[in-house]
């Protein structure tokens, strides 16, 4: 039997998700198809119409990406515990008892962090970007026992809303004004880029490069390219790195496990899938 999967989002034509899930299926002896549903081609379409179309077409489940993670979470009848806390989902299963949403950015970040840094506590973290990925990463850092999470976003309202949500769960969190980023960065244990800055279409670095060097670890959610200006700056300073590839890989593994009910060994395809990124 074929397991039919898909991805709903905008601007997703170059996504590596189909290749990842079809490859994981091959490794597990499962026939998997993975289709892209780019809603840029259908302007104004409600994502729930697209979800229903996918369900009606016999898809087992879909991933959801920018800009629909929050909107979909708000309208689903059931959410995982992480999905409820974070307020966004990136994975939707079409179950008979009702659709259910999961956030594997949250679980995938934690798996990637453990692979790169073991059981090291995150300490005080500066995070730039409070959108969908930022929300998942912030809650993952909270679960990993971060001492404090300091959040900066160009849209102050987004950072404030995320900080208030985190505080509601007992997290020590605060917003950071743009003018204070350099000072906070210089004293932070870790720094996380959860903005699109660094992608091919959004080149640059979202933090002052002059303040790089004293941190104990750094994370960049961007993985196209792998070697962003952010990653290069921290590597040059000798700071240990968690890249966007680890997030992509482990959130994909976790989604695949939800999709198929199959447990996948963490390293089963890591090197092979990473080699694909060199071609992007």
C-alpha positions as CSV (number, residue, x, y, z in Angstrom):
1,X,0.0,0.0,0.0
2,X,1.2,3.5,-0.8
3,X,1.5,6.1,1.9
4,X,0.5,9.4,0.4
5,X,1.8,12.5,2.1
6,X,2.2,16.2,1.2
7,X,3.3,19.7,2.1
8,X,1.1,22.8,2.3
9,X,2.7,26.2,2.2
10,X,3.8,29.1,0.0
11,X,7.0,29.3,-2.1
12,X,7.8,25.6,-1.5
13,X,8.8,24.5,-5.0
14,X,12.4,23.8,-3.9
15,X,11.5,22.0,-0.7
16,X,13.6,18.9,0.1
17,X,10.8,17.3,2.1
18,X,9.5,15.1,-0.8
19,X,13.0,13.6,-1.3
20,X,13.5,13.1,2.5
21,X,10.2,11.3,3.1
22,X,10.3,9.2,0.0
23,X,13.9,8.2,0.9
24,X,12.9,7.2,4.4
25,X,10.1,5.2,3.0
26,X,12.5,3.3,0.7
27,X,14.8,2.6,3.7
28,X,11.8,1.1,5.6
29,X,10.4,-0.9,2.7
30,X,7.4,1.4,2.3
31,X,6.1,3.0,-0.8
32,X,5.8,6.7,0.0
33,X,4.7,9.6,-2.3
34,X,5.0,13.2,-1.2
35,X,3.3,16.0,-3.1
36,X,3.7,19.8,-2.8
37,X,0.7,22.0,-2.5
38,X,2.0,25.6,-3.1
39,X,-0.8,28.0,-2.3
40,X,1.0,30.8,-4.0
41,X,-0.5,29.3,-7.1
42,X,-4.0,29.7,-5.6
43,X,-4.0,33.1,-4.0
44,X,-6.4,33.6,-1.1
45,X,-7.2,30.0,-0.7
46,X,-8.1,29.0,2.9
47,X,-5.5,26.4,4.0
48,X,-8.4,24.3,5.4
49,X,-9.8,24.0,1.9
50,X,-6.4,22.6,0.9
51,X,-6.3,20.3,3.9
52,X,-9.7,19.0,3.0
53,X,-8.7,18.4,-0.6
54,X,-5.7,16.5,0.6
55,X,-7.8,14.4,2.9
56,X,-10.4,13.7,0.1
57,X,-7.5,12.7,-2.2
58,X,-6.5,9.9,0.1
59,X,-3.4,11.5,1.7
60,X,-2.5,10.0,5.1
61,X,-1.1,13.3,6.4
62,X,0.6,16.6,5.4
63,X,3.3,18.9,6.7
64,X,2.3,22.6,7.0
65,X,4.8,25.4,6.6
66,X,5.0,29.2,6.3
67,X,2.7,31.1,6.5
68,X,0.0,28.6,7.8
69,X,1.4,27.0,11.0
70,X,-0.5,29.2,13.4
71,X,-3.7,29.5,11.4
72,X,-3.9,25.8,11.0
73,X,-3.3,25.1,14.7
74,X,-6.0,27.6,15.6
75,X,-8.6,25.7,13.5
76,X,-7.8,22.0,14.2
77,X,-10.1,20.0,16.4
78,X,-7.2,18.3,18.2
79,X,-3.6,19.2,19.0
80,X,-0.7,17.5,20.6
81,X,0.3,18.9,24.0
82,X,3.2,20.7,22.4
83,X,1.0,22.1,19.7
84,X,-1.4,23.5,22.3
85,X,1.4,25.2,24.2
86,X,3.2,26.6,21.2
87,X,0.2,27.6,19.2
88,X,1.6,26.3,15.9
89,X,1.8,23.0,14.1
90,X,3.7,21.7,11.1
91,X,2.3,18.2,10.9
92,X,-1.4,17.2,10.4
93,X,-2.7,13.6,10.5
94,X,-6.0,12.8,9.0
95,X,-7.3,10.4,11.6
96,X,-10.8,8.9,11.6
97,X,-11.5,10.3,15.0
98,X,-10.6,13.8,13.8
99,X,-7.6,15.6,12.4
100,X,-4.7,16.2,14.8
101,X,-1.8,18.6,14.6
102,X,1.7,18.1,15.9
103,X,4.8,20.4,16.1
104,X,7.9,18.5,15.1
105,X,9.9,21.7,14.8
106,X,9.7,21.5,18.7
107,X,10.7,17.9,19.0
108,X,13.2,18.0,16.1
109,X,15.1,21.0,17.7
110,X,15.4,19.0,20.9
111,X,16.8,16.0,19.1
112,X,19.2,18.1,17.1
113,X,20.3,20.0,20.2
114,X,21.0,16.7,22.0
115,X,23.0,15.3,19.0
116,X,25.2,18.4,18.8
117,X,25.5,19.4,22.5
118,X,24.5,16.3,24.6
119,X,23.0,17.2,27.9
120,X,24.6,20.7,28.1
121,X,22.0,23.2,29.5
122,X,21.3,26.1,27.1
123,X,21.9,28.7,29.7
124,X,20.8,32.3,28.9
125,X,19.7,32.4,25.3
126,X,19.2,35.4,22.9
127,X,16.7,34.4,20.2
128,X,16.0,36.6,17.2
129,X,12.8,35.9,15.4
130,X,9.4,35.1,17.1
131,X,7.5,33.6,14.2
132,X,6.5,29.9,13.7
133,X,9.9,28.4,14.0
134,X,10.9,30.8,16.8
135,X,7.9,29.8,18.9
136,X,8.8,26.1,18.6
137,X,12.5,26.7,19.4
138,X,11.6,28.9,22.4
139,X,9.5,26.2,23.9
140,X,12.1,23.6,23.1
141,X,14.7,25.7,24.9
142,X,12.4,26.0,27.9
143,X,12.0,22.2,27.9
144,X,15.8,21.9,27.8
145,X,16.0,24.0,31.0
146,X,17.3,27.3,29.5
147,X,18.0,29.7,32.3
148,X,16.4,32.6,30.5
149,X,15.2,33.3,27.0
150,X,15.6,36.8,25.6
151,X,13.6,37.5,22.4
152,X,14.1,40.1,19.7
153,X,11.8,40.5,16.7
154,X,11.5,43.4,14.2
155,X,7.7,43.2,15.0
156,X,7.7,44.0,18.7
157,X,4.2,42.7,19.1
158,X,5.2,39.2,18.1
159,X,8.1,39.1,20.6
160,X,5.9,40.4,23.4
161,X,3.1,37.9,22.7
162,X,5.6,35.0,22.7
163,X,7.3,36.2,25.9
164,X,3.8,36.5,27.6
165,X,2.9,33.0,26.5
166,X,6.2,31.6,27.8
167,X,5.8,33.4,31.1
168,X,2.4,31.8,31.4
169,X,4.1,28.4,31.6
170,X,6.7,29.5,34.1
171,X,9.5,30.4,31.7
172,X,11.9,33.3,32.6
173,X,11.6,35.3,29.3
174,X,11.9,38.9,28.2
175,X,11.9,41.0,25.1
176,X,15.0,42.7,23.7
177,X,14.9,46.0,21.9
178,X,16.8,46.3,18.6
179,X,19.3,48.7,20.2
180,X,20.1,46.3,22.9
181,X,20.8,43.2,20.8
182,X,24.6,43.7,20.7
183,X,24.9,44.1,24.4
184,X,22.7,41.1,25.2
185,X,24.5,38.9,22.6
186,X,27.9,39.6,24.1
187,X,26.9,38.1,27.4
188,X,24.5,35.3,26.2
189,X,25.5,31.6,26.6
190,X,23.6,30.7,23.4
191,X,22.1,32.5,20.4
192,X,19.4,31.3,18.0
193,X,18.6,32.7,14.6
194,X,14.9,32.0,13.9
195,X,14.5,34.6,11.2
196,X,14.8,34.0,7.4
197,X,17.8,36.2,7.2
198,X,20.7,34.2,5.7
199,X,18.6,32.4,3.1
200,X,19.5,32.8,-0.5
201,X,16.6,35.2,-1.0
202,X,17.3,37.0,2.2
203,X,21.2,37.3,2.5
204,X,22.8,38.9,5.5
205,X,23.3,38.2,9.2
206,X,20.6,39.1,11.8
207,X,23.0,40.0,14.7
208,X,26.0,42.3,15.1
209,X,29.0,40.2,13.9
210,X,31.3,42.2,16.2
211,X,29.6,40.7,19.3
212,X,30.2,37.1,18.2
213,X,32.8,34.9,20.0
214,X,32.0,34.6,23.7
215,X,29.0,32.4,23.3
216,X,29.0,28.7,24.1
217,X,26.7,27.6,21.2
218,X,24.8,29.0,18.3
219,X,21.8,27.8,16.2
220,X,20.7,28.9,12.8
221,X,17.3,27.7,11.5
222,X,18.3,28.5,7.9
223,X,19.7,25.6,6.0
224,X,19.7,26.9,2.4
225,X,22.6,27.6,2.2
226,X,24.1,25.5,5.0
227,X,27.0,27.9,5.4
228,X,25.1,31.2,6.1
229,X,26.9,34.3,7.2
230,X,25.7,33.6,10.7
231,X,27.2,30.1,10.7
232,X,30.4,31.3,9.2
233,X,30.8,34.0,11.8
234,X,30.3,31.6,14.7
235,X,32.5,28.9,13.2
236,X,35.3,31.4,12.7
237,X,35.1,32.3,16.3
238,X,35.2,28.7,17.4
239,X,31.7,28.6,18.7
240,X,29.9,25.1,18.5
241,X,27.1,25.1,16.0
242,X,23.7,23.6,15.6
243,X,22.7,24.1,12.0
244,X,19.3,24.4,10.3
245,X,20.0,21.0,8.7
246,X,19.7,19.3,12.0
247,X,16.3,20.9,12.5
248,X,15.2,20.0,9.0
249,X,16.4,16.4,9.4
250,X,15.0,15.6,12.8
251,X,11.7,17.4,12.4
252,X,11.3,15.4,9.2
253,X,12.1,12.1,11.0
254,X,9.6,12.9,13.8
255,X,6.9,13.8,11.2
256,X,7.7,10.5,9.3
257,X,7.2,8.6,12.5
258,X,3.8,10.2,13.1
259,X,2.8,9.6,9.5
260,X,3.7,5.9,9.4
261,X,3.9,4.7,13.0
262,X,7.4,3.6,12.3
263,X,10.3,4.4,14.6
264,X,13.4,5.5,12.6
265,X,16.9,5.2,13.9
266,X,18.3,8.8,14.3
267,X,21.4,8.2,12.2
268,X,19.8,6.0,9.5
269,X,20.0,8.6,6.8
270,X,21.8,11.6,8.3
271,X,24.9,11.6,6.2
272,X,23.1,10.7,3.0
273,X,20.5,13.5,3.4
274,X,23.1,16.0,4.5
275,X,25.0,15.3,1.2
276,X,21.9,16.5,-0.7
277,X,22.3,20.0,0.9
278,X,25.6,20.5,-0.8
279,X,23.8,20.5,-4.1
280,X,21.5,23.4,-3.1
